[in-house]
Amino acid sequence: MKSKVFLGGILLAVFACGCSNSNDSMTEMDKEFNEYAYDAAEQFLEQEAYENIETGELEYRYTIYNAELDVYEVGYLAEFNEKDHTEKQWIEIFVELAGSTKSVEDVSSAYWDETSYEMNYDTFFGGRQDKDGEWKNINLIEN
């Protein structure tokens, strides 16, 4: 009888871990930057959505840092479907934070179609190189 209870407890724990939300997989640094940027991203999403648009929940994706500019970029993704459009769509929202104060400097977006979503959703975001220099994922920066 004790082995059945023990086995049941293990199965329950495995099920609970498997059904956890994406916030559980966020590092402490991810959670910190999500707190700074989430409200700005949510307000931007509300402004972009007009009456013919249905939006999903914002999903935190990453935070990257540019040491040269002393700027953080926090990325989010949400479904962004026009009611009369058959293909699914998403909006990626970028919130720029000032490095020293972590205050919001700018919010912008890009739109994904089904193909972009399938190609990019599961991509690990370690950083990027662009005209502004090197952007590194905050979880990969040595402190």
C-alpha atoms as one frame of an Amber mdcrd trajectory, in Angstrom:
protein
   0.000   0.000   0.000   2.817   2.433   0.871   4.452   1.799  -2.512   1.206
   2.727  -4.325   0.969   5.975  -2.363   4.647   6.699  -3.044   4.228   5.919
  -6.758   1.097   8.072  -6.878   3.016  10.950  -5.264   5.808  10.677  -7.811
   3.346  10.625 -10.713   1.545  13.655  -9.289   4.849  15.542  -8.969   5.844
  14.680 -12.548   2.422  15.764 -13.813   2.573  19.043 -11.875   6.040  19.829
 -13.253   4.964  18.986 -16.789   1.936  21.255 -16.555   3.707  24.264 -15.061
   3.535  27.594 -16.859   6.449  29.310 -18.615   7.052  31.635 -15.633   8.347
  28.631 -13.720  11.149  28.206 -16.247  12.203  31.852 -15.982  15.403  32.644
 -14.118  15.397  35.216 -11.332  16.947  37.722 -13.767  14.205  37.007 -16.331
  11.560  37.588 -13.669  13.207  40.846 -12.615  13.270  42.294 -16.135   9.770
  41.003 -16.847   8.576  43.091 -13.888  10.183  46.237 -15.355   8.816  45.767
 -18.865   5.520  43.837 -18.690   3.172  46.794 -18.106   4.658  48.755 -21.026
   4.312  45.720 -23.319   0.726  45.151 -22.203  -0.219  48.799 -22.818   1.400
  48.659 -26.253  -0.540  45.488 -27.102  -3.809  47.143 -26.063  -3.044  50.205
 -28.231  -2.186  48.060 -31.270  -5.360  45.979 -31.010  -8.405  47.599 -32.507
 -11.957  46.257 -32.465 -11.371  43.624 -35.174  -8.363  42.073 -33.351  -8.292
  39.299 -30.766  -5.102  39.114 -28.695  -3.661  36.386 -26.543  -1.634  36.576
 -23.341   1.797  38.166 -23.498   4.535  35.558 -23.284   7.963  36.602 -22.016
  10.650  35.458 -24.471  14.033  36.948 -23.513  16.043  39.887 -22.194  19.227
  40.962 -23.956  21.736  43.663 -22.978  23.938  45.978 -25.036  26.876  47.126
 -22.868  27.956  49.808 -25.382  24.556  51.519 -25.221  23.749  50.434 -21.649
  20.297  49.322 -22.854  18.236  46.195 -22.210  15.675  44.798 -24.649  12.872
  42.628 -23.290  10.992  40.574 -25.881   7.390  39.325 -25.697   5.112  37.425
 -28.043   1.301  37.311 -28.195  -1.303  36.010 -30.616  -2.716  38.858 -32.661
  -5.520  37.593 -34.859  -7.820  39.592 -37.055 -11.315  38.120 -36.743 -11.802
  38.012 -40.510  -8.295  36.656 -41.287  -8.004  32.875 -41.456  -4.240  32.551
 -40.925  -2.964  32.893 -37.352  -0.770  35.892 -36.594   1.432  37.006 -33.702
   2.932  40.257 -32.506   6.427  40.417 -31.057   6.862  43.377 -28.726  10.264
  44.838 -27.830  10.592  46.967 -24.687  13.839  48.945 -24.343  14.965  49.718
 -20.810  17.639  52.207 -19.730  20.528  50.274 -18.227  21.072  52.403 -15.148
  17.443  52.965 -14.115  15.672  50.065 -15.869  13.018  52.582 -16.938  11.171
  52.194 -20.245  12.798  54.143 -23.092  10.923  52.772 -26.108   8.432  50.097
 -27.179   8.192  48.715 -30.719   6.868  45.641 -32.480   7.092  43.220 -35.386
   4.401  40.935 -36.760   4.733  37.199 -37.389   2.726  35.083 -39.774   2.343
  31.299 -39.439   5.630  30.595 -41.238   7.624  33.057 -39.109   6.103  31.581
 -35.967   7.018  28.020 -36.919  10.573  29.041 -37.855  11.296  31.264 -34.853
   9.212  30.210 -31.866  11.495  27.511 -30.486  14.709  29.319 -31.397  16.991
  29.948 -28.432  17.711  33.663 -28.163  21.314  33.991 -27.001  21.776  37.452
 -28.486  22.490  39.243 -31.731  24.979  41.505 -33.480  23.695  44.651 -35.244
  24.693  48.235 -36.090  24.440  49.142 -32.390  26.903  46.460 -31.317  26.586
  43.159 -29.511  23.462  42.203 -27.561  23.831  39.317 -25.086  21.192  37.323
 -23.242  21.255  38.419 -19.603  21.503  34.794 -18.501  24.729  34.342 -20.484
  26.541  37.437 -19.186  29.196  36.861 -16.568  28.410  38.909 -13.478
